[in-house]
Amino acid sequence: MSTEQNRSRTIIRTSLIGVMANLALSGFKAMVGILSHSIAIIMDAVNNLSDALSSVITIIGTKLSGKAPDREHPFGHGRIEYLSAFLIAALVLYAGIAALVESVRKILHPVLPDYTVPGLIIIAAAVIVKLLLGRYVRKTGQRVNSGSLIASGTDAFFDAVISASTLAAALVYLFFHISLEAWLGAAIALLIIKSGCEMLFHTVSEMLGRRISAELAGRIKGLLLESPEVYGVYDLAVNDYGPDRIQGSVHLEVPESMTAVEIDQLSRDLQRRIYAETGVVLTAIGIYAHREGGEEAVIQEEVYKIVSNHPYFLQMHGFFVDLDTKLMRFDIILAFEAPDRQSLYDHICKDVQDAFPGYQLQIVLDVDASDSL
């Protein structure tokens, strides 16, 4: 069985455990809440039901994301996991809004609760179950790199806090005859809404395409620079096609004397090593020619001084100059924080052109796609 199949089976098995546990808790809490007229316990039951539905969506998303690539989707269906996470976030947000509406109604038209000892025991047991479930689901999610499971595990800990708060409100009523039910229900609803919004924003960010971690970018760059033929690593960019499905491209600066055969062998060796060490597939490796000494090196140093003198400058790479044809080309990277990157780029081009009036310039404004400068 492949690693991907093992991962899918683990996610599905863990999600099924979550479904069964949350359905059982939701049923018991709903019964206790209805019998005791406790809006807080009922809202807690609704939250458990939404957790069960979230686990079902996770299972469906995992099954669909495991489909083999086809003609219409040559990079696979891994991003379906992000879509399922989006649906889970929307479901949590809806449950929170519905709970808030119901709680406000109870604040305006209060109903005194009627707790029983068995009901309170069920709530106390739910706290323990949720803590254990959250720990198990979260650790499993971290082991198989599943954002959905990690989120579900964190949410389970959050639910345990909610259940503990509900239990505390019941004890306050029993001992001091002060009903905090509706207000606690509203507070729980607001926390659910906050959690749903955070999940929604995070998932949308994943779907849009996020920058890879500085640790991963630095590791890839370090591995590439270990090769004696590689003088520089630039333009590292990755595309996320789902958890553990990362493909990328990069430019390497190598000696201009290398032949096409040597570059081909170097590229293949580096691709194999990067995949074995990081799991990232480098689908494309571009080449910059490295030249040492001579008048070209003097010109490059002068150009670098001109360009680096501008604010928000991060990097210049891929420099090449042909003294015979008066052709000069290189790439520059400007920080995203620059108020007007295009205007700054135009200013840099003008300064370089003024310093080298007889040259044809090809200056590319590159993107700071990763922390591998």
N, C-alpha and C positions, 0 to 999 in steps of 0.2 A: 504494500500500500504506500502511495506517495506521501510526501510531507504535507502537500496541500489537502489531500483526502483526510489525513489524520487531523489536520487543523479544523477542517469542516466538521468532522464527526465530534471533535471535542467541543466546539462551539454549540452544535445542535444538542448534544447530551446535556451540557451545562444549562442551556436555555430551557430544555424540557424540565429539568429539576426546578428552575425558577418559575416556570408556568404552574407546575403542580403545587409548589409551596405558596405562591401568591394567590392561586384560586382558593386553596384551603383557608388561608388567612382572611381573604376577602369575604368568604362565606360566613365564617365564624364572626368576624367583626360586624358584618351587616346585620346578622341576627341579633347580636348584643346591642348594636346601635338602635335598631328598630324597637326592641323590647324595652330599652332604657330611655328612649326618646333623646338619644345623644347625637346631636348633629356632628360633633367632633369625631366620634367613633365611626359614624356613617361616612364622613369625608375621608377618614383613614381607610375605610374599606374600599371606597372608590379609587383611592390612590393605589391600593394593592391590585385592584382589577386592571387598572391602566398598566401596571408593571407586568402583569400576566400577558396582556395584549402586546406589550412591547417585546416580550420574549418571543411571542409567536411571530411577530414581524421580523425579528432577528433571525429566526429559523428559516423563514421564507427567503429573506435576503441572502443568507448564507448559501442556501441551496441554489438559488438563481445565479449568484456570483461565481459559483463553481463550474458553470457551463463552459465547455471548451470554446476557444475562439472560432469564429465563423467568418464568412466573406464580408458581412456587414459590420462585424466587430472584431477586426483582426488582432486587437490587443486584449481580447477577453472581455469578461463581464464583471470584473472585480469592483467597479465603481458602484454597482448595485448596492453594495454594503453601505455606501454613503447615502444612497437614496433611502434605504430602510432606516438608517439612523435619523434622517430628516423626518420621515413619517412618525417615528417614535417621539421625536421632539415636539412635533405638531400635536400628537395625541396627548402628551403630558401637558402641553400648554392649554389645550381645550379642557382637559380635566380640571386644571387649576382654575380656569375662568368659571366653569360650571359650579365648582365648589364655592368660589367666592360669592357668586350670585345667591346660592342657597344659604350661605352663612349670613349674608346681609338680610335676607328675608327673616331668618331666625332672630337676628338682632332687633329688627323692627317688630316682630311678633314672637316673643320668646315662649318656649315650652320647657318647663322644668324637667330635668332628667330623673330617671329612677334606676339607679345602679343596683346590680346584684353581685354577690361574691363570685359566683362562677364566671360572670362576664368579665370582672376585673382580672381574674386568674387567666382568662384567655388573652386579654390585652398584655399582661405581663409576659406570658409565654411567647406572644408575637414579637416582643422586643428581643428576646433571646434568639428566636428563630431568624429574625431579620439580620441580627448581628452575625450569626454563623453563616447565613446564606450570602451576605455581602462579602465576608472575608473569602469564602470559597470562590464566588463568581469573579471577584476582582483579581485574585491570585491567578486563576485560570486565564483570565483575559490578558494579564501581563505576560503569561507564559507563551500564549499563542499569538500575541500581538493583535488582539481584537479590541478595537475602540468601543464597540457596542457592549461587550462583556464588561470592560473596565467601567464604562458609564453605568451599567446596570448594577454592578457591585457597589459603586459609590452611592448610587441612588438608594440601594438597600440599607446602607448605613444611615442615610438621611431619613429613610422611613422609620428606622428604629428610634431615632430621636423624636420623630413625630408621634410615634406610638407611646413613647415614654412621657411626652408632654400631655398626651390625652389621659394617660393613667394618672399623672400628677393632678390634672384638672378634676378628675373624678374624686380623688382623695381630698382635695380642697373642698369640694361640695359636701362630701360625706362628713367631714370633721367641722367645717366652718359654715356650711349651708350657703356658700357663695357660688353662684353658677357662672362659670367662665366659658361655657360650652360654645356659644355662638361666636364669641370673640376669638377663642382658640381656633375654631373652625376657619374663621377669616384669616387668622395668622398662618395657619397651615396652607390655605389656598394661595396666599401671597408667596409663600416659600415654593410651592409647586410651580407657580407662574414664573418665578425667578429662575428655577431650575430648568423649566422648559425653554425659556428665552436663551439661557446660556448654552444649552444643548443645540438649539436652533442656529445660533450665531456660529458656534464651533463647526457644525456640520456644513453650513453654507461656505465657511472659510475653506474647509477641506475640498468641497466640490469645485470651488473657484481655482484651487491650486495654491498651496502654501509653500513657502521657502523651506527647504530641507534644513534639518538641524545643523548648527555650526559644528557639532561634534562629528556628524557623518560627513559633511563637506570637508572638514579638516583631515579626516581619516583617509578619504579618497585621494585628496591632494597629496598627502604624505606617502601613500602607497605608490602613486605614480612617480613622485620625485625620487623614490628609491632607485629607479632605473637610471643608470649612468648616462644614457642617451637623452634623457629628458632634462632640459634646462629650465622650463617653466610650465605651469599648468594654469589655463585660463578658460573663461566662459563655461564653467561647469553649470549645466542646467539639467534638471530632472523633471520627469512627468510621472505623476502618481496614478496608476491605473487600478488602484485598490490596495488594501493592506498586503505588504510583501510583494507588490508588483510594481517595482520602481525601475523605470528606464531613463537613461540620460545620455548626454553628449558632452564632449569636452574638446578643447584645443590644447595641443602640446607644442612646445617649442623644442625642436630637435636640430642637430647640425645640418647645415645646408648640403653637406657632402653625402648624406645618406641617400641610398638608392631607393627606388620604389619597392623593391623586394625586401630590403631591410626595414623600411617603414611598415610594410604590410605585416612582417613577422613580429615587429615590436607591438603593433596595435593588437594583434591577436593574443599575444602573451599577456598584455596588460588587461585586456577585456576578461580573459579567463581568471586572472588574479583578483581583479576588482569584484567579480561576481562571487568567487569563492570566499573572499574576505568580508564582503559587505552585503551581498545579495542584490546589488545594483547592476543592471544590465546596461553597459555602455554600447548603445546601438550605433553611435557615430563618433569617430575621433578625427578632428581636423588637425592640420599641421601648420605651424609657423616656422619659417626658416631662421635659424640662429647663425649669426655671423660675428666673428670676433676680430677686433682690431681694425686698422685702416681708417680712411676718411669717413666711411659709413658710421663707424662707432662714434666718432667725434660729432657728426651731425645728429645722431640719435640722442647723445647726451645734451646737446644744445636744445633740441626739440623738447626733451623731457623737462628741462628747466623752464621753458616757456609755458608748457601745459600745466605743470605742477604748481605754478605760481598763481593759478586761479582757485577761487574758493570752491568747495564741494568736489574737488578732484579726488578720485580714488586710485585710478590705475591707468597706465598706458602699456599696451602690449601689441604683439604682432607687427613690430616695426620693420619696414623694408624700404630701402632707397636704391634707386638705379641712377648712378651718376651720369651715365651716357644719355638716357632718355629723359632725365630730370623728373622721374616719377617717385613720389613718396607716399607711402600708405601705412596706416596704423590705426588701432582701435583705442578708444578712451572710455572710461567708466566714470560717470558722475553720480553722486549720491542722490537718492530719491528725495532727500530733504531740500534739494535746491529749489528755490521758488519758481524759477523758469529755466528748466534744463535746456530747452531748445535755444533760448537766447544766449545762455552761457556757452553752449556748443558753438553757436555762430561766432561768438566773440573769440573763442579759442582758435577757430579756423582762420579768422582774420589776422590774429596775432602771428600764427605760424606762417601764413601766406606773406605777411609783411616782412618777416625775417628771411623768407626764401622766395622772393618774387618770381624767380624763373622756373619754379617747380609746379608740376601738376599734383594737386593733393587729393588723396582719397582717405578721408578721416571718417571712421565709422563710430557713431555714438552707440556704445554697447550697453547692455543691461546688467545691473548688479543682481544676478539671479541666485547667488549663494554666497555664504560667508567663506569663500575660499580664495580671497584676494591675496 
